[in-house]
Amino acid sequence: MNNITLGQYIPGDSWLHRLDPRIKLFSLVVLLVGTFIIPISHHLIPIISMLVIFVGMMLLTASAGIPMKKVINGLRPIVFLLTFTFFIQLFFITEGTLLASFDFYLSLASVLAIVFIIFFYNWTKKYIKFKVIYFLLIVGLIFFVQAVLPYLSFYQYKLDIYDQGLLRAGFIFIRITNVIIMTSLLTFTTMTTDLNYAIESLLKPLKWIKVPVDVIAMMLSLTLRYIPTLLGETEKIMKAQASRGVDFKESKFKDKVVQIISLLIPVFVISFKRAEDLGNAMEVRGYVIGAKRTRIDLYKIGFTDVVSVIVVLLFLATIILMRFI
């Protein structure tokens, strides 16, 4: 549960924490647009651009005082997606120069070895500190046993690694990583109330067409705020049930279904209870849907904010220019 970083705020006094939330949200949108419009081509320029963005995100993380462990934890839930996407590109992209070719066998020996590796991984992963690296090593081991155990083979396939497949796989891998880091940096350095103000300010032009911007902003900010809260409550329930003898990791599939149901019911009850308490608290404080609201903190655009906007706009202009060169 601690691997989910979305919605978590890390208190700090860095320049990124002090940046106007409207500027941070606007900069995030511009950076995401720039990241996604970088074209996948046959040259090294796109992947070099992605690596430059990745280095920039690492520098921003360090300058904001965000622990690198938090960033890595945010990538853990998508390790399987990243690995799957990487190998899909290697298997199906057959353009460019052939770099290497490997023969793999699905045989009785290799299938038994794979089953053993999967059981061994599930048994040992809770004792391993660096789980991401361990997972990648296990994936490599699964392909290795298919290459060296052809005995009693009933299916054979070949993996041809082309330079374009490798470039595209690396490009998509780094792009997804950059997107996760960018969005995590926003929530790491911005409180929920500030994020609500930023969303409402940037969507204010939609009020002209009668869109309830303030309500939408409040809903989004509350959703982001309660993701880590509900995950924390879920973790407490899991620990409470584990103290009563429930094992969520080693149980059989049938038992896991029952355990998950017994976990979801109290989570839903807590969710409704918290929603009711939140509604009462907002009502006591005079919150009225659609009514004009005042704020204690009034943000003003400063020099750092202007420089930040100029930098991200130059970044976007550079990416757009690259598409026409």
N, C-alpha and C positions, 0 to 999 in steps of 0.2 A: 504493500500500500504506500510505502514511503517513496516508491519510484515515480509516483505521479507528481509532477512538478507544476502542472497547470493550476493557476489560481493561488499558488503560494507566494507570499511576500516576505522578503528578507530585509529587515530594517537596516538602514545605512545612511551615510552622509556624503556619498560620492557625488560627482557632478551629474551622473546619470540619474541618481535618486532625486536630485534637485531640479532636474530638467522639467519644464512645463509638461504635464501629462498630455495635453493636446498635441504638442510637438512630438512627443514619444510615440503616440498612436499614429499620427500622420507619417512619421518617419518609418514606422514599422510597415505601414501599407505600401509606401514607396519602395522600401527595400524588398518586400515580397513580390511586388509587381516586377521590379528589376530582375529579381532572381528567376522568376518564372518565364520572362521573355528572352532570357539568354538561350539562343538556339543550340540544338544538338547538331553539330556539323562533323565533317571528316577531319577537322584540324584540332590542334591542341589548345587553341585560344579559349574555347568555352570551358574546358575543364580547368585551365589555368585561372580563368576568371572565378570559377567556383572555389578554387583553393585560396585565392586572394580574399574572397568574401569570408571564407572559413577562418582565415588568419585574423581578419578584421573583427569577426565576432569573438574570437578568443581574446583579442586585445581589449575589446569593450568589456568582456566579462571580468578580466583582470583589473581593469581600471575602475569598475564598479564595486570591486571587493566581493564578488560573488564566488563562493567556494567552487572549485572545479568539480568536486565530487557531486555537487547538486546538478551541474550540467550533465555529467555522465549518467546520473540516475534518471534524468529526463529522457535519455536515449535508450535506456534499457527496455521499456515496453515495446519499442519498434525494432529491436535487434532482429527478430524473426522476419519482419517485413523487409528490412534492409538486405538481409542475407538472401531471402527468396528473390527479391527484385534483381539483385546482383547476378545470381546464377541464371535467372530467366534470360537476362541480356546475353550472357555468355553462350547459352545453348541455342538461341534463336537468331542472333545477329551473325550472318555469314558473309560480311562484306569486308573488303580490305585485304591485307596481307595475313596469310596463315602463320601464326606464331608457334603453335604447338598442337599436337593431336594426341588424344588419350583414348584407349579402349577400355570400356567398363563392362562388367559381367554381372547379371543377376543370376546367381547360381544358388544351389542349396547351401554351400559353404558361406557365400557372401551374405545371404539373407539371415542365416543363423548368427553370423558375426554382427550384423547390423542390429538385430534384436537384442543381442547381448550388450552392445554399445549403448543402446537407448536405455535399457534397464540400469546399466552401470552409471550412466549420466544422471538419471533421475535419483539414484541412490546416493551419489557423491556430491551433487551440485550444492546441497545445503552446507557442505563442509568447505567449499571453495570460496575464497574471498573475491577473486576477480571473475565473476560469473560470465561476463560478456566475452572475455578472452577464452574462457573455458568452453563456452558454447561454440565459438568459431573453430576451436581446435577439434571439437567433436564432429562438427560438420565436415571438416577436412578429413578426419579419420574415416568417416562413413564412405566418402569417395575413394579413399585410399584402399580400403578392404575390397571394394568393387573392382579395383584395378589389379589387385594381386591375388584374388581368390576366384579363378575361373572354373574351378572344379565342379562338375555336374551342372554346367551352365544350361539354362533354358531361355535366356535372352541376352543379347549383346547389343550395346549401343556405343556410339563414338562421340566424344566431345572435341570439337575443333575450335580452338581459341583464336579468333581473329583480332587484329589490332583495333578495328572499329567496335567490335563487341566489348572489348576490354575498356575502351574509352567511354562508351555509352554507359556501361555498368558503373564505372567510377564516377561519371558525371551525375547520374541519377542518385547514387549513394550519397555523394557530397551535397547535392541539392536538398534532399530530404533532411539531412543532418542540419544544414544551415537554417532551414525553415523552423525546425524544432527549437534550435538555439535562439533564433530571433524572437519567437513568440514567448519562450521562457524568460528571456531577458526583460520583456515588458512587464510580466506579472511579478518577477523577482524584485523589480525596482519601483513598482507603482502600487499604491494602496487601492483597495476596491472603490472607495469613495472618489478618489482622484480619477480612476479609470471611468467611473460612471460620468463624471463631469466631462471628461475628454470625449467619450462617445456622444454625449448629448450635444456638446459644442460642435463637433464635426458633422453631426447629422441635422443640425439646426435648419439648413436650407430646405429640408423636407417638410418643415412645418407649413411652408407655403401651399403645399398640396394636401394639407390636413392629415399628415402622418403623425401619430402620437410618439414623437421622438423621445420625450422624457420617460414615458412608460417603457419603451423598448430599451432605453439605456439602463433603467433601473432593473429590468428583468435580466439583462445580460450581466450586469455587475453582480447581482445577487447569485446568479448561476455560477459565475467564476468564484465568488466568495465561498459558496457552500460545497464546492467540489472537495477541497482538502478537509473541510469540517466533517462531511459525511464519510470520507475515507478514513479519517481518524476514529470516528464512531464505529465503523465496520471493523477496524483493527482491534478496538477494545472488545467488541463482541466475540471476535475470533479467539482472542486470548482468554476471555471468560469461558468460552465453550471448550477450549483446549485444556483449561484447568479442571474441567469436568470429565475429561477423558476423550473428547472429540479430536480426531486427527484428520486434518484437511488434506494432508499430503500423502499419507500411506494407505488410506482407505480404498476399498474397492469402488468401482464406478457406481454401483447401485447405492452404496452408502454415501458417496459424495453427493449424489442427487438429493438425498434426504438432508444431508448436512447443509447444502446450499439453500434449500428451502427454509430450513430452520434459521439460516443466517439472513435471508432476504426479508422474512416477516418482521423481525425486530428493527431492521434498517428502515423499512417502510413506515413502521410505527413511529420511529424517532424522527423521520423526515417530516411526517405530518405534524408531529408535536412541535418540532422546531419552526415549521412554517406558521403554525398557529401562534406561537409565542412571538415570532417576528412580526406578524400582522398586528397583534395587540400592541407591541412596542411602537410600531410605526404610527398606529392610530393614536396612541397616547401622546406621541410627540407632534401630533397635528398634521401628519402626512395625508394629503387629499390627492387622489389620482387626477391628474390634469391641471391641478392648481399651480399657480406661479410660486416658485420657491426661492428663498434667499440662501446665501452661503456665508459661512464664517471666513473661509479662506478665499481670497480673490487673487487669481493668478495674472501676472503681467509678463509679457514677452520680453526676455532679456537678451543680452548680447550672445550668450551661449546658445540660446534657443535659435536665434537667427543664423548663427554659424552652422548649427546642426541641420537646419532646413536647407541651407545652401549646399552643404556637403552631400546630403542624400539626393537632392535634385541634380547635382552634377553627376552623381553615380548613375541615376536613371538616364540622364542625357547621354552619358558615355555608353551605356548598354544599348540604347536606341541607335546611336551612331554606329556601333559595331555591327548591327544588323544590316546596315546599308553599305558597309565597306566590303 
